[in-house]
Amino acid sequence: MERSFKKEVQALKLGDGETFHGEGILAVTKALLQSGVSYVGGYQGAPVSHLLDVLVDAEDIMSELGVHLETCANEASAAAMLGASINYPLRGALTWKSIVGTNVAADALSNLSSPGVVGGAMIILGEDYGEGASVIQERSYAYALKSSMWLLDPRPDLPSIVRMVEKGFELSEASHAPVMLELRIRACHATGEFIAKNNRKGVVSGLDKLAGPPRFEYGRLAHPPVIFTQEKLKVEERLPAARTFIREHKLNETIDGDLNDIGIIVMGGLTNSVLRALERMGLADVFGASRVPMLVLNVVYPLVPEEITGFCASKRAVLIVEEGYPDYIEQAINAELRRADINTRIHGKGATTIHAKDLDIANFIDAKALRQVPTAEPPAQSRNADDSQR
């Protein structure tokens, strides 16, 4: 059954200081309009299929802002749209399902990430992975590594998602690299609220067009010999610029706790599941306060070495929580700690079942907390929906 968002899209007109209530996909659309996008597009596919529905239903609002909307024949043609941001100061956003859609768009994405971008370029991915997935179990992380595109994985609450959309465009422009923002099924359809900002027109749009074409730059072509310079720029300029922006704008978060000798580093999108698991063990509350310090990676690639070493240096055991295999984040963190000569013990994919003794935290959890560990599964109706992602 097709769903219409004609009524809900009226929330996209909210201005500065007003409170937005609604679904995650609608919040993403509002964040795009607040960011001053010039063009949007994509290809239908769960779990972000509703994003295009919202965009189509809000076409009159976007026309007022001069935003060009295009529903594409496939993901490759959608990715090719972002080529506009290679030479023009245009902010553009696309959406499709991953990993299948990203496979289709791989060639176009390579040709986008190598020369880099002038305007902010963002791909909003429906990360169809894990519980409820409809496709092969693969992650978008490998594509981020392969093409040097930064991967954002915001905490699944509306204020975090909206902030990461807005900051994602700034990150793209500061580092001249495209970014991907992944949303899992539950994040797409989570409901909540955030304080809205005014929508704004893009610097260049259908209402404010460029006077003429940009000056031709040979260095932005996607063929030898210029691609060797582009690869050099990825490593020597774009990556350091991205890490500086992530650190200065505090895109990653820290949750303080009193068990300071241990810690957890978690992908942003899995944070609620980890907090729920800790809450059932008596180590967190229902409001997100945790006794175990946590580093929440709203940007999972690239990692910022100073943040990793700063979090781990004073701890003797840290658990890495990432979904799937290979253990990309665990390997990268181990490499950074060895490079910095920090001997914190890292736990991750080494065990199928994690016990307190495996985390080396038995001496730091008081007897009262241990008595609260459930001995049997609670009734199905009382289980949190995110438990299956643990």
C-alpha positions as CSV (number, residue, x, y, z in Angstrom):
1,M,0.0,0.0,0.0
2,E,1.5,3.4,-1.0
3,R,1.8,6.0,1.7
4,S,1.3,9.7,1.3
5,F,3.1,12.3,3.3
6,K,1.1,15.3,2.1
7,K,0.0,16.1,5.6
8,E,3.3,15.4,7.4
9,V,5.4,17.5,4.9
10,Q,3.8,20.7,6.3
11,A,6.3,20.2,9.2
12,L,9.0,21.0,6.7
13,K,7.9,24.7,6.8
14,L,8.7,25.1,10.5
15,G,11.1,27.9,11.3
16,D,13.8,28.8,13.7
17,G,13.1,27.8,17.3
18,E,9.9,25.8,16.5
19,T,9.7,22.2,17.6
20,F,9.6,19.5,15.0
21,H,7.7,16.3,15.8
22,G,7.8,13.4,13.4
23,E,9.5,10.4,11.8
24,G,13.2,10.0,11.1
25,I,12.9,10.2,7.3
26,L,10.9,13.4,7.6
27,A,13.6,14.8,9.9
28,V,16.3,14.0,7.3
29,T,14.3,16.0,4.7
30,K,14.0,18.9,7.0
31,A,17.8,18.8,7.7
32,L,18.5,18.9,4.0
33,L,16.3,22.0,3.5
34,Q,18.0,23.6,6.5
35,S,21.4,22.9,5.0
36,G,20.7,24.8,1.7
37,V,20.8,22.0,-0.8
38,S,20.6,22.8,-4.5
39,Y,19.6,19.4,-5.8
40,V,18.3,16.1,-4.4
41,G,17.6,12.7,-6.0
42,G,17.9,9.0,-5.7
43,Y,16.4,5.6,-6.3
44,Q,13.6,3.9,-4.4
45,G,14.5,1.1,-2.0
46,A,13.9,0.1,1.6
47,P,14.7,1.2,4.2
48,V,14.9,4.8,3.0
49,S,12.3,4.5,0.3
50,H,10.0,6.9,2.2
51,L,12.7,9.6,1.8
52,L,11.9,9.9,-1.9
53,D,8.2,9.8,-1.2
54,V,8.6,12.7,1.2
55,L,10.7,14.7,-1.3
56,V,8.1,14.2,-4.0
57,D,5.2,15.2,-1.7
58,A,7.2,18.3,-0.7
59,E,8.0,19.3,-4.2
60,D,6.1,22.6,-3.9
61,I,8.2,23.5,-0.8
62,M,11.4,22.7,-2.6
63,S,10.4,24.7,-5.6
64,E,10.1,27.7,-3.4
65,L,13.7,27.2,-2.5
66,G,14.9,26.4,-6.0
67,V,15.8,22.8,-5.1
68,H,15.9,20.5,-8.1
69,L,14.4,17.0,-7.5
70,E,15.0,14.0,-9.7
71,T,13.9,10.4,-9.2
72,C,16.5,8.4,-11.0
73,A,16.3,5.2,-13.1
74,N,19.0,3.5,-10.9
75,E,21.6,4.1,-8.3
76,A,24.4,4.7,-10.9
77,S,22.5,7.5,-12.6
78,A,21.7,8.9,-9.1
79,A,25.4,8.9,-8.2
80,A,26.3,10.6,-11.4
81,M,24.1,13.5,-10.4
82,L,26.6,14.3,-7.6
83,G,29.2,15.0,-10.4
84,A,27.6,18.5,-10.4
85,S,29.4,19.2,-7.1
86,I,32.8,18.4,-8.6
87,N,33.0,21.7,-10.4
88,Y,30.2,23.8,-9.0
89,P,29.6,25.1,-5.4
90,L,26.4,23.1,-5.1
91,R,25.2,21.1,-2.2
92,G,23.6,17.9,-3.3
93,A,22.1,14.8,-1.6
94,L,21.1,11.4,-3.0
95,T,19.5,8.4,-1.4
96,W,19.3,4.6,-2.1
97,K,19.5,1.3,-0.3
98,S,22.8,-0.2,0.6
99,I,24.6,-2.5,0.0
100,V,22.9,-3.5,-3.2
101,G,22.4,0.1,-4.4
102,T,26.0,1.0,-3.6
103,N,27.2,-1.9,-5.6
104,V,25.3,-0.6,-8.6
105,A,26.7,3.0,-8.1
106,A,30.3,1.9,-7.4
107,D,31.8,3.1,-10.7
108,A,30.2,6.5,-10.5
109,L,31.2,6.9,-6.8
110,S,34.8,6.1,-7.7
111,N,34.8,8.9,-10.3
112,L,33.3,11.2,-7.7
113,S,35.6,10.5,-4.9
114,S,38.9,10.7,-6.9
115,P,38.7,14.3,-8.1
116,G,36.9,15.4,-5.0
117,V,34.1,18.0,-4.7
118,V,33.7,21.7,-4.3
119,G,30.2,21.8,-3.0
120,G,29.0,19.5,-0.3
121,A,28.0,16.0,-1.6
122,M,26.1,13.6,0.6
123,I,24.7,10.1,0.0
124,I,22.0,9.0,2.5
125,L,22.1,5.2,2.7
126,G,19.5,2.8,4.0
127,E,21.9,0.4,5.7
128,D,19.9,-2.8,5.1
129,Y,22.0,-4.9,7.4
130,G,21.3,-7.3,10.3
131,E,17.9,-8.0,11.8
132,G,15.2,-7.3,9.3
133,A,17.5,-7.1,6.3
134,S,16.2,-8.1,2.9
135,V,19.6,-8.5,1.1
136,I,23.0,-10.1,1.4
137,Q,24.8,-9.3,4.7
138,E,27.4,-6.7,3.7
139,R,28.2,-3.3,5.0
140,S,28.8,0.1,3.4
141,Y,32.0,0.5,5.4
142,A,34.1,-1.3,2.8
143,Y,33.0,1.3,0.1
144,A,34.0,4.1,2.4
145,L,37.5,2.6,2.8
146,K,37.8,1.8,-0.8
147,S,36.9,5.2,-2.2
148,S,38.0,7.5,0.7
149,M,34.4,8.7,1.3
150,W,33.7,9.6,4.9
151,L,31.0,7.5,6.6
152,L,28.7,9.0,9.2
153,D,26.7,6.8,11.5
154,P,24.6,9.0,13.8
155,R,23.0,7.9,17.0
156,P,19.4,6.9,16.2
157,D,17.7,9.9,17.7
158,L,16.4,12.9,15.7
159,P,18.6,15.7,17.1
160,S,21.7,13.6,16.4
161,I,20.6,12.6,12.9
162,V,19.7,16.2,12.0
163,R,23.0,17.6,13.3
164,M,25.0,15.0,11.4
165,V,23.2,15.8,8.1
166,E,24.0,19.5,8.6
167,K,27.6,18.9,9.7
168,G,28.0,16.3,7.0
169,F,27.8,19.0,4.3
170,E,30.3,21.1,6.1
171,L,32.6,18.2,6.5
172,S,32.4,17.5,2.8
173,E,33.2,21.0,1.9
174,A,36.0,21.4,4.4
175,S,37.7,18.2,3.1
176,H,36.6,18.3,-0.5
177,A,35.4,14.8,-0.3
178,P,31.9,13.2,-0.6
179,V,30.3,11.8,2.6
180,M,27.9,8.9,3.2
181,L,25.4,8.9,6.0
182,E,23.9,5.5,6.9
183,L,20.5,4.9,8.6
184,R,19.4,1.5,9.7
185,I,15.7,0.4,9.5
186,R,14.7,1.5,12.9
187,A,16.5,4.9,12.7
188,C,14.6,5.6,9.4
189,H,11.3,5.2,11.1
190,A,12.1,6.4,14.7
191,T,9.9,9.2,16.0
192,G,11.0,12.1,18.1
193,E,11.5,15.8,18.1
194,F,14.1,18.5,17.6
195,I,14.4,22.3,17.5
196,A,14.0,23.4,13.9
197,K,15.9,26.1,12.0
198,N,14.8,28.1,9.0
199,N,15.0,26.5,5.6
200,R,17.5,28.2,3.3
201,K,18.1,28.4,-0.4
202,G,21.3,27.0,-1.8
203,V,24.1,29.4,-2.8
204,V,23.3,28.3,-6.4
205,S,19.9,27.0,-7.2
206,G,17.1,27.1,-9.8
207,L,16.3,30.6,-8.5
208,D,19.9,31.8,-8.4
209,K,21.7,30.4,-11.3
210,L,25.4,30.7,-12.2
211,A,26.4,33.4,-14.7
212,G,28.3,30.8,-16.8
213,P,30.2,27.5,-16.7
214,P,33.2,27.2,-14.4
215,R,36.7,27.4,-15.7
216,F,38.0,24.1,-17.0
217,E,40.3,22.3,-14.6
218,Y,42.4,19.5,-16.2
219,G,43.2,18.2,-12.7
220,R,39.6,17.2,-12.1
221,L,39.5,14.7,-15.0
222,A,39.3,11.0,-14.0
223,H,42.2,9.5,-16.0
224,P,46.0,9.3,-15.8
225,P,48.2,11.1,-15.1
226,V,46.0,13.4,-12.9
227,I,44.5,10.5,-10.9
228,F,47.9,10.0,-9.3
229,T,47.8,13.6,-7.9
230,Q,44.2,13.0,-6.8
231,E,45.3,9.9,-4.8
232,K,48.0,12.0,-3.2
233,L,45.5,14.7,-2.3
234,K,43.2,12.1,-0.6
235,V,46.0,11.1,1.8
236,E,47.9,14.3,2.4
237,E,45.1,16.9,2.4
238,R,41.5,15.5,2.5
239,L,42.1,13.0,5.2
240,P,43.9,15.4,7.6
241,A,41.3,18.1,6.9
242,A,38.4,15.6,7.7
243,R,40.0,14.5,11.0
244,T,40.6,18.1,12.0
245,F,37.0,19.0,11.3
246,I,35.6,16.0,13.2
247,R,37.7,16.8,16.2
248,E,37.1,20.6,16.3
249,H,33.3,20.2,15.8
250,K,33.1,17.3,18.3
251,L,31.1,15.1,15.9
252,N,31.9,12.1,18.0
253,E,30.6,12.0,21.6
254,T,31.8,10.8,25.0
255,I,29.5,9.4,27.7
256,D,31.2,9.6,31.0
257,G,31.0,6.8,33.6
258,D,32.5,6.0,37.0
259,L,34.1,2.7,35.9
260,N,37.1,4.6,34.5
261,D,39.5,1.7,34.1
262,I,37.3,0.2,31.3
263,G,35.4,1.6,28.3
264,I,33.3,0.9,25.2
265,I,33.8,2.3,21.7
266,V,30.6,1.9,19.7
267,M,29.3,2.8,16.3
268,G,26.8,5.6,16.7
269,G,24.0,3.7,15.2
270,L,24.4,0.9,17.7
271,T,24.6,3.1,20.8
272,N,21.0,2.6,21.9
273,S,21.3,-1.2,21.7
274,V,24.5,-1.1,23.8
275,L,22.9,1.2,26.4
276,R,19.9,-1.1,26.6
277,A,22.1,-4.1,27.2
278,L,24.0,-2.2,29.9
279,E,20.7,-1.1,31.5
280,R,19.6,-4.7,31.7
281,M,22.9,-5.5,33.6
282,G,22.4,-2.6,36.0
283,L,25.2,-0.6,34.4
284,A,23.1,2.2,32.7
285,D,19.7,3.8,33.2
286,V,16.8,4.3,30.8
287,F,17.9,7.8,30.0
288,G,21.3,6.9,28.5
289,A,23.6,7.5,31.5
290,S,26.2,4.7,31.7
291,R,28.5,3.6,34.5
292,V,30.9,2.4,31.7
293,P,32.5,5.3,29.8
294,M,31.7,5.2,26.1
295,L,33.1,6.8,23.0
296,V,30.3,7.1,20.4
297,L,31.5,7.1,16.8
298,N,29.0,9.2,14.9
299,V,31.8,9.3,12.2
300,V,33.0,5.7,11.8
301,Y,35.4,6.6,9.0
302,P,37.8,8.2,9.2
303,L,38.7,7.6,12.8
304,V,40.5,10.4,14.7
305,P,43.8,9.0,16.2
306,E,43.8,11.6,19.0
307,E,40.3,10.7,20.1
308,I,41.1,7.0,20.1
309,T,44.3,7.3,22.1
310,G,42.9,9.9,24.4
311,F,40.0,7.6,25.3
312,C,42.0,4.4,25.7
313,A,45.2,5.7,27.3
314,S,43.9,5.6,30.9
315,K,42.0,2.3,30.5
316,R,43.2,-1.2,30.8
317,A,40.4,-2.8,28.8
318,V,38.1,-1.5,26.0
319,L,35.3,-3.3,24.2
320,I,34.8,-2.4,20.5
321,V,31.2,-2.8,19.4
322,E,30.8,-3.0,15.6
323,E,28.4,-5.0,13.5
324,G,29.5,-7.6,11.0
325,Y,32.8,-8.8,9.8
326,P,35.6,-7.9,8.9
327,D,36.3,-6.1,12.1
328,Y,37.4,-2.9,10.4
329,I,37.1,-0.6,13.4
330,E,38.8,-3.0,15.8
331,Q,41.7,-3.4,13.5
332,A,42.1,0.3,13.0
333,I,42.0,1.0,16.7
334,N,44.5,-1.7,17.5
335,A,46.8,-0.2,14.9
336,E,46.5,3.3,16.3
337,L,47.2,2.1,19.9
338,R,50.3,0.2,18.8
339,R,51.5,3.2,16.9
340,A,51.1,5.3,20.0
341,D,52.7,2.6,22.2
342,I,49.5,2.3,24.3
343,N,48.9,-1.2,25.8
344,T,45.2,-1.0,26.5
345,R,43.7,-4.5,26.0
346,I,41.1,-4.5,23.2
347,H,38.1,-6.8,23.1
348,G,35.9,-7.3,20.1
349,K,35.3,-10.2,17.8
350,G,37.4,-12.6,19.8
351,A,34.4,-14.2,21.6
352,T,30.9,-15.1,20.6
353,T,29.7,-14.5,24.2
354,I,31.0,-11.6,26.3
355,H,31.1,-12.1,30.0
356,A,32.3,-9.7,32.7
357,K,35.5,-11.6,33.2
358,D,36.3,-11.3,29.4
359,L,36.0,-7.5,29.7
360,D,38.2,-7.6,32.8
361,I,35.6,-5.6,34.7
362,A,34.6,-8.0,37.4
363,N,36.6,-6.0,40.0
364,F,34.8,-2.8,39.0
365,I,31.2,-3.9,39.1
366,D,29.8,-3.9,42.6
367,A,27.8,-6.9,43.9
368,K,24.6,-5.1,43.7
369,A,25.0,-4.5,39.9
370,L,25.9,-8.2,39.4
371,R,22.8,-9.3,41.2
372,Q,20.8,-7.4,38.7
373,V,22.0,-9.4,35.7
374,P,18.9,-11.4,34.4
375,T,19.2,-15.1,34.7
376,A,16.6,-15.7,32.0
377,E,15.1,-13.9,29.1
378,P,12.3,-11.5,30.1
379,P,8.9,-11.9,28.4
380,A,9.0,-11.0,24.7
381,Q,6.6,-8.0,25.2
382,S,9.1,-6.3,27.6
383,R,12.2,-6.7,25.5
384,N,13.5,-3.6,23.8
385,A,13.3,-3.7,20.0
386,D,17.1,-3.0,19.7
387,D,18.1,-6.1,21.7
388,S,18.5,-8.1,18.6
389,Q,21.3,-5.8,17.4
390,R,23.6,-6.6,20.4
